[in-house]
Amino acid sequence: MIDLVKIIAEAETASGVNIHESALISTSALVFQPELLKACESNVCGGYNKSWTCPPSCESMEKQKKLMLAYKNAYVFTTKHDLEDSFDFEGMTLGREKHISLLLEIRNRFSDEHPVFGAGTCPVCRDNSGKESCAFPNPCRFPKKKIGSIEAAGINVTELSIAAGILYNNGQNTVTYFSIILLN
């Protein structure tokens, strides 16, 4: 049996990043909306056709939904990061990197049988300087360790926040990142 509290505590210590809010919800509470994939197709985040976890290369929304619903629970967690102002792109990027640091520490403590989903493209592969470096279009180097995209799975993060009782917006001049770990 998984000691979720121990795993989270170890990951927070190792990464130096703390979870802001978290909840364990039934996967049946996940809301899938195919129209969200239109944002992917318009390349809103820049990951379209550049990662194995983003469209059009990732599994279809239907396959990802089937995978997620095969698990009983989803552990949803967020990190919150303060920004200088609403245009602080550098602060948003730094916040995402901190979230990824925690997410990777958590991911490394789980077995491969627990799929993980985060914000945006998969952050597992890194170059020597630590920047994301997906092998795409070459085969994925770590298919069992990859981190799926919540958005590319068609999950509405606003609805996810409501289902989990977690704030989507933590106030002016902040950014909040979400992740999910599937559990039985």
C-alpha positions in Angstrom: 0.0 0.0 0.0 1.2 3.5 -0.8 2.0 5.9 2.0 0.9 9.0 0.2 1.7 11.3 3.1 5.3 10.0 3.4 5.8 10.3 -0.4 4.6 13.9 -0.5 6.6 14.9 2.6 9.8 13.4 1.1 9.2 15.0 -2.3 8.5 18.4 -0.7 11.7 18.2 1.3 13.8 17.1 -1.7 12.4 19.7 -4.1 12.1 22.6 -1.6 8.6 23.2 -2.9 5.4 22.7 -0.9 2.0 21.7 -2.1 -0.5 24.5 -1.8 -3.7 22.5 -1.8 -4.5 18.9 -2.5 -7.4 16.5 -2.5 -8.2 12.8 -3.3 -11.2 12.6 -5.6 -12.9 9.8 -7.5 -11.9 9.7 -11.1 -15.6 9.7 -11.9 -15.5 13.4 -10.9 -13.1 14.3 -13.7 -14.7 16.4 -16.5 -13.5 15.8 -20.0 -14.3 18.4 -22.7 -13.2 17.6 -26.3 -13.5 21.3 -27.2 -10.5 22.0 -24.9 -8.3 20.3 -27.5 -9.0 23.2 -29.9 -6.7 25.2 -27.7 -4.0 22.6 -28.2 -4.6 22.6 -32.0 -4.2 26.4 -32.1 -0.8 25.9 -30.2 -1.7 28.2 -27.3 1.1 26.8 -25.1 3.6 26.1 -27.9 3.6 22.3 -27.3 1.5 21.2 -30.3 3.3 18.6 -32.4 6.5 19.0 -30.2 6.0 16.4 -27.5 4.8 12.8 -27.1 2.3 14.0 -24.5 0.7 16.7 -26.6 -1.6 16.5 -29.6 -1.5 15.3 -32.2 1.1 12.7 -31.0 -0.4 11.8 -27.6 -3.1 9.2 -27.1 -6.5 10.4 -28.1 -8.7 12.0 -25.4 -10.9 8.9 -25.5 -8.0 6.6 -24.7 -6.7 8.9 -22.0 -10.2 9.1 -20.5 -10.4 5.3 -20.5 -7.0 5.1 -18.8 -8.0 7.6 -16.1 -11.4 6.0 -15.4 -9.7 2.6 -15.0 -8.3 4.0 -11.7 -10.4 4.6 -8.7 -8.9 7.9 -7.4 -7.0 10.9 -8.6 -4.7 12.8 -6.2 -5.0 16.4 -7.3 -2.5 18.9 -6.0 -1.4 22.5 -6.7 1.5 24.8 -6.1 0.9 28.6 -5.9 3.5 31.1 -6.9 3.5 34.9 -6.4 4.1 37.2 -9.4 5.3 40.8 -9.6 2.2 41.6 -11.7 -0.1 39.9 -14.1 2.4 40.2 -17.0 5.3 38.6 -15.0 6.1 35.8 -17.6 9.4 35.2 -15.9 7.7 34.6 -12.6 5.2 32.3 -14.3 8.0 30.3 -15.9 9.9 30.1 -12.6 6.7 28.9 -10.8 6.2 26.2 -13.4 9.8 25.1 -13.0 9.2 24.8 -9.2 6.0 22.9 -9.7 7.8 20.6 -12.1 10.6 20.1 -9.6 8.1 18.9 -7.0 6.1 16.9 -9.6 9.3 15.0 -10.7 10.2 14.2 -7.1 6.7 12.8 -6.5 6.8 10.9 -9.8 10.1 9.3 -9.0 8.7 8.0 -5.7 5.8 6.2 -7.4 5.9 3.0 -9.4 5.3 3.2 -13.1 1.8 1.8 -12.6 0.6 5.3 -11.4 0.2 7.6 -14.3 1.0 11.3 -13.6 -0.4 14.3 -15.4 0.8 17.9 -15.1 0.5 21.3 -16.7 1.6 21.5 -20.3 4.2 19.3 -22.0 6.1 16.4 -20.4 9.0 17.8 -18.4 10.9 14.5 -17.8 13.7 14.8 -20.4 16.2 17.6 -19.8 19.4 18.7 -21.5 22.7 19.3 -19.6 21.6 22.8 -18.6 18.3 21.5 -17.1 16.0 22.8 -19.9 13.2 20.5 -21.2 14.5 18.5 -24.1 11.9 16.0 -25.4 13.2 13.5 -27.9 10.2 14.2 -30.2 9.9 13.2 -33.1 12.3 10.5 -32.2 10.9 7.7 -29.9 10.2 8.7 -26.3 13.3 7.8 -24.2 11.2 7.1 -21.0 7.7 6.0 -22.0 6.9 4.6 -18.5 8.1 7.8 -16.8 6.5 10.4 -19.0 4.1 12.9 -17.5 0.9 13.4 -19.5 -0.7 16.8 -20.0 -3.9 17.4 -18.1 -5.1 19.7 -20.9 -4.2 17.3 -23.7 -6.3 14.7 -21.9 -9.3 17.1 -22.3 -9.7 17.7 -18.6 -11.2 21.1 -17.7 -8.9 22.3 -15.0 -11.5 24.8 -13.7 -14.0 21.9 -13.3 -11.2 19.8 -11.7 -10.6 22.6 -9.1 -14.3 22.6 -8.3 -14.5 18.8 -8.0 -11.4 18.8 -5.7 -12.5 21.8 -3.7 -9.2 23.5 -4.6 -8.9 27.1 -5.7 -8.2 27.7 -9.4 -7.4 31.3 -8.9 -5.4 32.1 -5.7 -5.7 35.9 -6.1 -4.2 38.8 -8.0 -0.6 38.4 -9.0 -0.4 34.7 -8.5 -0.2 31.6 -10.7 -1.4 28.2 -9.7 -0.3 24.9 -11.3 -2.2 21.6 -11.1 -1.1 18.0 -11.3 -2.9 14.6 -11.0 -1.6 11.2 -9.9 -3.9 8.2 -10.6 -4.3 5.8 -7.7 -6.3 2.6 -6.9 
